[in-house]
Amino acid sequence: MISLGCRLNLSESEALEGLLAGTDDLVVINSCAVTAEAVRQTRQAIRRARRKRPDARLLVTGCAAEIERAALAAMPEVDGLVTNTRKLDPRAWNVPAALPLTSRAHTRAFLAVQTGCDHACTFCVIPQGRGASRSLSVAAVLRKAEGFLSAGTREIVLTGVDLTSWGHDLPGEPRLGDLVAAILSGFPELERLRLSSVDGIEIDPLLFELLVGEQRLLPYLHLSLQHGDDLILKRMKRRHLRADAIGLVANLRERRPEIAIGADLIAGFPTETDAAHIANHSIIVELRIVHGHIFPYSPRPGTPAARMPQVPAPLIKQRAAELRAAVAVTRAEWLNSLIGQPQQVLAERDGTGHAANFARVLLPPGIAPGSIVTVTPTQIFEGLLA
């Protein structure tokens, strides 16, 4: 199993590994198509897997298998494609129906509660790859969470294509806050619950109160921000403006000062002027974004943005580098502010771990994976607290 792209893909890949256990002659590429670079990496992974396993059956699923279907099917290395909508159906793989799947003994587990998207951002092809928004019921989510906890998981990360749209398609139209409350109430033994990327404009009142008042809901929020300039946001067909993001973060920090902020930002969106880039750059500073996913814009087939006036590729690359540099500065300042401050760290298997605020911490030798330990960092070593 080779997984590319988002946390939802990682969660689905874990389920697929359980579903396909014992099929040693099969290689599955769970692909990504969010950018042109992601498609290139998918093709690269396919070729690499074929060289490594020349006699295996090689199947491709994921978003690129939907959006780039003809191109991937034409690759000589590929034996077949499985659609996103059928990827977790045993019949698509010609294997027996599986028992309900649980996590392997991971310290952290990604729990996919939603897939698909009902929005129409002008740069995005994910609705083409994932379809309309579809939510797991509360009962189904609780069953999955129980399985993870039974396997020894100490932290659950809720994930989805458009996580904050969870529940819109369910009876009564519950909100994500209702789901988070149900998980926390249903599993008092769950020590750490984390959210993956969220759309800030969709944070409901209950979810906000949990973010600022519930210690088990960890103090890190990753925003699907995309840009810091209002005109660009409108051309993206985002549903928030710059002031909305600034107000949200200010309100969160007023109630929970230790909360850390991450964000997705696109550099070089079509029509982006120097002034718009400056606004994009400055929102990193204003929001103190310490975990930045910076995406150089690349036109995706069939999207409205691909038909807009394009920014030259060298300028996109330069602007992306400037945004990454700005995040590096705010991150360094933030990490320095944590020196001498005790951190509750969940130990991973590689000798590091994540603090509640998602800071990565280098652990002393001998800490068992899955342990939650208190570490008071004294320095920064290669970008990690230590």
C-alpha positions in Angstrom: 0.0 0.0 0.0 1.4 3.4 -1.1 -0.5 6.4 0.1 -0.1 10.0 -1.2 -1.9 13.2 -0.2 -4.2 14.1 2.6 -4.9 12.6 6.0 -8.2 11.2 4.7 -6.1 9.1 2.2 -4.0 7.9 5.1 -7.0 6.9 7.1 -8.5 5.1 4.0 -5.2 3.4 3.3 -5.2 1.9 6.8 -8.6 0.5 6.2 -7.5 -0.9 2.8 -4.5 -2.6 4.4 -6.9 -4.5 6.7 -9.3 -5.2 3.8 -6.5 -6.6 1.6 -4.5 -8.4 4.2 -3.1 -11.6 2.8 -3.1 -10.4 -0.9 0.7 -10.4 -1.2 0.7 -10.2 -5.0 -1.1 -6.9 -5.0 0.2 -3.3 -4.9 -2.2 -0.5 -4.4 -1.4 3.2 -5.0 -3.9 5.5 -3.1 -3.3 8.6 -5.2 -3.7 12.3 -4.9 -4.6 15.0 -7.5 -4.9 18.2 -5.5 -2.1 19.8 -7.5 -0.2 19.0 -10.7 2.7 18.2 -8.5 0.6 15.6 -6.6 -0.3 14.0 -10.0 3.4 13.9 -10.9 4.2 12.2 -7.6 1.5 9.7 -8.2 2.9 8.8 -11.6 6.4 8.6 -10.0 5.1 6.3 -7.3 3.5 4.0 -9.8 6.7 3.6 -11.8 8.8 3.1 -8.7 6.3 0.5 -7.4 6.4 -1.4 -10.7 10.2 -1.5 -10.7 10.2 -2.8 -7.2 7.4 -5.4 -7.8 7.5 -6.3 -11.5 5.3 -9.4 -11.1 2.7 -7.9 -8.7 -0.8 -6.7 -9.8 -0.8 -2.9 -9.5 -4.0 -1.1 -9.0 -4.6 2.7 -8.5 -7.3 4.3 -6.5 -7.8 7.8 -5.0 -8.5 11.2 -6.5 -6.0 10.9 -9.4 -7.7 7.6 -10.4 -10.9 9.7 -10.9 -9.6 13.0 -12.3 -6.7 11.6 -14.4 -8.4 8.3 -15.2 -7.5 8.0 -18.9 -3.9 9.1 -18.4 -3.3 6.7 -15.6 -5.1 3.8 -17.3 -2.8 4.3 -20.3 0.4 3.8 -18.2 1.9 0.4 -19.0 2.7 -0.1 -15.3 -1.0 0.0 -14.2 -3.2 -3.1 -14.3 -6.4 -1.4 -13.3 -8.2 1.5 -11.5 -10.6 1.4 -8.6 -12.9 4.4 -8.1 -12.9 6.5 -4.9 -16.5 5.7 -4.2 -15.8 1.9 -4.2 -12.3 1.8 -2.7 -13.5 0.5 0.7 -15.9 -2.0 -0.9 -14.5 -5.6 -0.8 -16.2 -6.4 -4.1 -14.1 -3.8 -5.9 -11.0 -5.8 -5.0 -12.4 -9.3 -5.4 -11.8 -10.2 -1.7 -14.1 -11.6 0.9 -16.2 -9.2 2.9 -14.1 -8.1 5.9 -15.0 -7.9 9.6 -15.3 -4.3 10.9 -11.9 -2.8 10.6 -10.0 -1.3 13.6 -6.7 0.5 13.8 -3.5 -1.3 14.2 -1.7 -0.3 17.5 -0.9 3.3 16.5 -0.3 6.0 19.0 -2.4 8.3 16.9 -5.2 7.3 14.6 -6.9 9.2 11.8 -10.7 8.7 11.9 -12.4 9.7 8.6 -15.8 11.0 9.4 -16.7 12.7 6.1 -15.7 12.6 2.4 -16.6 14.6 -0.6 -17.3 18.4 -0.9 -20.4 20.4 -1.9 -18.5 23.6 -2.5 -17.1 24.9 -5.8 -13.8 26.6 -5.1 -12.5 27.8 -8.5 -9.1 26.2 -8.1 -10.1 22.8 -6.8 -10.7 19.4 -8.5 -11.4 17.4 -5.3 -15.2 17.5 -5.8 -14.5 15.7 -9.1 -12.5 13.1 -7.4 -14.6 12.7 -4.2 -18.1 13.6 -5.2 -20.7 15.2 -3.0 -20.2 15.6 0.8 -21.1 12.4 2.7 -21.0 12.0 6.4 -20.7 9.0 8.7 -23.4 8.8 11.3 -22.6 9.5 14.9 -23.1 5.8 15.7 -20.7 4.7 13.0 -18.1 7.2 14.2 -18.4 6.0 17.8 -17.9 2.4 16.6 -14.7 3.3 14.8 -13.5 5.4 17.8 -14.1 2.4 20.1 -12.1 0.2 17.8 -9.1 2.6 17.8 -9.2 2.9 21.6 -9.4 -0.9 22.0 -6.2 -1.1 19.9 -4.4 1.2 22.3 -4.7 4.5 20.5 -4.1 7.5 22.8 -5.0 10.3 20.3 -7.7 10.3 17.6 -7.6 12.8 14.7 -10.9 13.6 13.0 -10.4 14.0 9.3 -12.4 14.5 6.1 -12.3 16.3 2.8 -14.4 19.2 4.2 -14.5 18.2 7.9 -16.6 21.1 9.1 -19.4 20.2 6.7 -19.9 17.0 8.6 -23.6 16.3 9.4 -25.2 18.5 6.7 -26.5 15.4 4.9 -27.7 13.6 8.1 -31.1 13.7 9.6 -31.5 16.8 11.7 -28.4 18.3 10.2 -26.1 18.0 13.2 -22.9 20.1 13.3 -19.3 19.0 13.9 -19.6 20.3 17.4 -22.3 17.8 18.1 -20.0 15.0 16.9 -17.0 16.1 18.9 -19.2 16.4 22.0 -20.6 12.9 21.4 -17.0 11.4 21.2 -15.8 13.2 24.3 -18.9 12.2 26.2 -18.9 8.6 25.0 -15.2 8.0 25.7 -14.0 9.6 28.9 -10.9 7.5 28.6 -9.9 9.2 25.4 -7.1 11.4 26.4 -6.5 13.5 23.2 -8.8 14.4 20.4 -7.6 16.5 17.5 -9.1 18.1 14.4 -7.5 18.0 11.0 -8.0 20.9 8.5 -11.2 22.9 9.1 -13.1 25.7 7.3 -13.1 28.5 9.9 -16.3 30.0 8.6 -18.2 26.8 9.4 -17.1 26.4 13.0 -20.4 26.2 14.9 -21.0 27.7 18.4 -20.7 24.4 20.2 -17.4 23.5 18.4 -16.0 26.9 19.3 -16.8 26.4 23.0 -15.2 23.0 23.0 -12.1 24.4 21.3 -11.6 27.0 24.0 -12.9 25.1 27.0 -12.3 21.3 26.6 -8.7 20.3 27.4 -9.0 17.0 25.7 -9.7 18.7 22.4 -6.2 19.8 21.7 -5.1 23.4 21.2 -4.2 23.3 17.6 -6.4 24.5 14.7 -5.4 24.1 11.0 -7.4 26.5 8.9 -8.3 26.0 5.2 -7.4 29.6 4.7 -6.0 29.6 1.1 -5.2 33.4 0.9 -5.0 36.6 2.8 -6.4 39.0 0.1 -10.1 39.6 -0.1 -10.3 39.9 -3.9 -8.4 36.7 -4.4 -10.6 35.0 -1.8 -13.7 36.1 -3.8 -12.1 34.8 -7.1 -11.4 31.5 -5.3 -15.1 31.4 -4.3 -14.1 31.0 -0.7 -16.8 31.8 1.8 -14.7 33.9 4.2 -12.8 37.1 4.0 -9.6 38.1 5.7 -11.4 39.8 8.6 -13.3 36.6 9.3 -10.1 34.6 9.8 -8.5 37.4 11.9 -11.6 37.6 14.1 -11.8 33.9 14.6 -8.2 33.5 15.7 -8.4 36.5 18.0 -11.5 35.1 19.7 -9.9 31.7 20.1 -6.7 33.2 21.6 -8.7 35.4 23.9 -10.3 32.3 25.5 -7.4 29.8 25.0 -4.1 31.7 24.6 -2.0 28.6 24.1 -3.8 27.6 20.9 -1.5 27.2 17.9 -2.6 28.0 14.3 -1.8 26.3 11.1 -3.1 27.1 7.6 -3.1 26.1 4.0 -2.1 29.0 1.7 -1.8 29.2 -2.1 0.9 31.2 -3.7 0.5 32.8 -7.1 -3.3 32.3 -7.7 -4.3 33.7 -11.0 -4.6 37.5 -11.1 -2.5 37.8 -7.9 -0.9 41.2 -7.9 2.1 42.3 -5.8 -0.3 43.9 -3.3 -2.3 40.6 -3.1 0.8 38.7 -2.4 1.8 41.1 0.3 -1.6 40.6 1.9 -1.1 36.8 1.7 2.4 37.3 3.3 1.1 39.6 6.0 -1.7 37.3 7.2 1.0 34.7 8.2 2.4 37.4 10.6 -0.9 38.7 11.8 -2.3 35.2 12.6 1.1 33.9 13.8 0.8 30.8 11.6 3.3 28.3 12.9 2.4 25.3 10.7 2.0 26.4 7.1 1.2 24.2 4.1 2.2 26.4 1.2 1.0 25.3 -2.2 2.3 27.0 -5.4 -0.7 27.4 -7.6 -1.0 25.0 -10.5 -4.0 25.0 -12.9 -6.2 21.9 -12.6 -8.1 20.7 -15.7 -11.7 21.9 -16.0 -11.5 24.4 -13.1 -12.6 28.1 -13.6 -9.2 29.3 -12.2 -7.4 27.6 -15.0 -9.1 30.0 -17.4 -8.1 33.1 -15.5 -5.0 35.2 -16.3 -2.1 33.2 -14.9 0.9 34.4 -12.8 4.2 33.4 -14.4 5.6 30.2 -13.0 8.9 31.6 -11.8 7.0 34.3 -9.9 4.8 31.7 -8.3 7.8 29.8 -7.2 9.4 33.0 -5.7 6.2 33.9 -3.9 5.8 30.4 -2.4 9.4 30.6 -1.1 8.6 33.9 0.5 5.5 32.5 2.2 7.5 29.5 3.5 10.2 31.9 4.8 7.6 33.9 6.7 6.1 30.8 8.3 9.7 29.7 9.2 10.1 33.0 11.1 6.8 32.8 13.0 7.5 29.1 13.8 11.0 29.8 15.1 9.6 32.5 17.4 6.9 30.2 18.6 9.2 27.4 19.3 11.5 29.7 21.2 8.6 30.8 23.3 8.0 27.2 24.4 11.5 26.7 25.8 11.1 26.1 29.5 7.4 25.5 29.2 6.3 21.9 30.2 4.7 20.1 27.3 2.5 16.9 27.3 4.0 14.8 24.5 2.6 11.7 22.9 5.6 9.5 22.1 5.9 8.1 18.5 8.0 5.2 17.4 10.8 7.4 15.9 12.0 8.9 19.1 10.0 12.1 18.7 6.4 13.0 19.7 3.8 15.7 19.3 2.9 18.1 22.1 -0.7 19.0 22.5 -0.1 22.2 20.4 1.3 19.9 17.6 4.9 21.1 18.2 7.3 18.2 17.4 9.5 17.2 20.3 12.7 15.2 20.4 12.3 12.7 23.3 15.0 11.2 25.7 16.0 7.6 24.9 13.8 4.8 26.3 10.4 6.5 26.1 7.9 3.8 25.1 5.8 4.6 22.0 2.3 5.5 23.0 3.4 7.0 26.3 2.3 10.5 27.2 5.1 12.2 29.0 5.9 15.7 30.4 8.9 17.3 28.6 10.3 20.7 29.5 12.3 21.7 26.4 15.6 23.5 26.9 16.6 24.1 23.3 15.6 23.7 19.6 17.5 21.0 17.7 17.0 20.7 14.0 13.6 22.3 14.2 12.4 20.2 17.1 12.0 21.1 20.7 14.4 19.2 22.8 
